[in-house]
Amino acid sequence: QTNTKLMKKIYYLMLSFLISGSVSAATYYVTPTGTATNSGSSFTNAMNFKTAVGKAVAGDVILLQAGTYTIAYTAGAKNTISFTKSGTSSSPIKVECVNNGRAIIDFSFPDQEWVQDSYGFSITGSYWSFKGIAITRAGYQGAYVTGSNTVFETCAFYNNRNTGLEINKGGSNTTVKNCDAY
C-alpha cells in the first residue's frame, strides 16, 4: 500500500508539471529589415512581421522596432496580413511597438488604386492587442475586424483606400483607445 501511495504522489506531481504551464510565452523581435529565416530572439536577429504573425500563439508578444514596414504591392492583387489565430482573455496575442514608438505598416497601394477586400489587417481571430501601430495605403480597409475582444491603442489608420478601421460581421468587444483614423 505504501508503494501505491508513492506512485500516486509521483503521478500527481508529474500531472501538475504538465498542467502548470511548462510552455512559456514567446517574444518575437521584428524590424523593418528582419527576415523570415531569423529566429526573432532579439532585434539583432529579428524576423519579419508576417513570419512573426504566423508563429504567434496565445500569450506571445510581437515586439516591433519603430520604423516603416513596407508590404509589397502587385497590381490587382491583395496583400492582406491575416490574424486568424486566437489568444485568450488571460493570454492575448500582443503586437506592440517598442518604447512607445510607431511602427508604420505601409501596404504600398498607389493613389487611386484599390482591390475589393484587400484589407491591410484582416482580424478574424480573437484576443489580439495592437499598440503603437499605424496602417497606411491598404487596398481597402486599413484593418477589418470580424473577431472578438480586439484592442487597438495609440494606433493610426490613414490614407487607406476605404475606411481606416472597420468592425463588422460579428466583430465584437473591440476597444479603440487613443487612435486616429483619417
N, C-alpha and C positions, 0 to 999 in steps of 0.2 A: 504494500500500500504506500509505503514511503517513496518507492520508485515511481509510482503513478502520480503522486503529488509533485514530485520533482519534474516529471515530464510535462505536467500541466503548466507548471510555472515557466518552464522553458518555452512551451508553446505560446503562452500568453505574452511573454516577453518578446518573442520574435514577431508575433502579430502586432504588438504595439509599435515596434520599429517600422513595420511596413505601413501602418496606418498613420503614423506621426509625421509623415511628410519627408521621407528620405530624399525626395526630389525637391531641389530648391529652385526658386525663380531665377531666370537669367536676365542679364542686361546686355543688350546688343548695341555696340557703339557704331554710329553711322556718320559718314562725312560725304560731302558732295562728290569726292573723288574715290570713295570706297569701292571695293569690287566684290563680286559675288563669291569669289574664292577665298577671301579673307575670313578669319574667324569672327570678327566683330568683338573681340575680347578687350579692345582698347581703341582709342582714337588713332593710334599709330598703326593698328592692324584692323582698320574699320571696314565694314561691309557696306554694300549699297542699300538703299532704302527698300527697294522691292524684295530683296533677299531677306532682310530683317522682318518685314511684314509676313513673309511666307513661313518663317521659322517661329514667330512669336506664339505663345500659348498663355493661358490664364496665369496671371501674376508676373509676367515678363514686362520689361521696360525696354523700349526702343529709344535710345538717347541720341538725339541728332545734334551735330555741331551746327552753329549758326552759319548761314550761307544760302546759296541758291542751288537747288537740286533740279536739274533740267531733265524732263521726261521727253524722250524723242517723239517728234511729230512725223507722221506719214500721212500724206494727203488722202482723205476719205476713210481713214482708219481710226478706231477707238484706241486710246492709250490710257484707259482707266486703271487705277490701282484698287483692287478689291480686298476688302476687310471682311472675310467670311467666317473666321473663327470667332469663338466667344470666350470672354473671360467669365468671372463670377462676381457676385456682389462684394465678396471679400477679397477677390483677386482679379481686378480688371486688368486688361492689357493697356499699358500706357505708352503713348508716343509723345515725347517731350523734347523741346529744345533746351540745351544746357545753359545754365547761368542766366535764365530769363531772357535769352536771346530770341532771334526769329529765324526759323528755318522756312525758306520760301520754296514751295513745290511748284515749279513752272512747267505747265503742260504744253507750252510752246505753240498753241494754235495761233496762226496768223489772224490779224484783224479780218473780220467779215467771213471767216471760215468756221464751220461747225459741223458736227456729226451727231445725229439724233442719239441720245442715250450714251454719249461719250462723257460720262461723269469724270471729274478728277478723282475723287474718292467715292467708291460705292461701298457703303457700310451696311451689310446685311447681317453681320454678327452682332452680338450684344456685349455690353460691358467693355466698351472701348473708351479711352480717355485721351484727348488731344490737348496739348498745351504749348503755346508759342509757335503755332504753325500758320503759315499763310499759303493759300491755294490761289493760283492765278493762271489765266489763259487756258482753262479747261475747255474742251469742245462742247460742253453742255453745262450742267450744274457744276459748281466747284466741289461740293460734297452733297451726296444724295443718300439720305439715311432711311432705311426701312427696318433696321434692327432696333433693339430697345436698350435703354439705360446707357446712352452715349453722352459723353461730356465734352464740350468744347470750351476751353478757357484761354483768354487772350489770343484768339485766333483771328485771322482776317481772310476774307473771300473777296477777290476783286478782279476786274477785267475778264471774267468768265463769260462764255457766250450765251448763257441763260442766267438763272438765279445763282447767287453765291452759295447759299445753304438751303437745301430743301429737305423737309421731314415729311415723308409720305408713305402711303400703302402699308400701314401698320406700324410705322416708326413711332415709338412711344417713350415716355420718360426721358426725353432728351433735355439736357441742361446746356444752355448757351450763356456764358458769363464773360462780360467784358470783351466781346467780339465785335468786329466791324464787317459789314458787307456793303460793297459799293461797286 
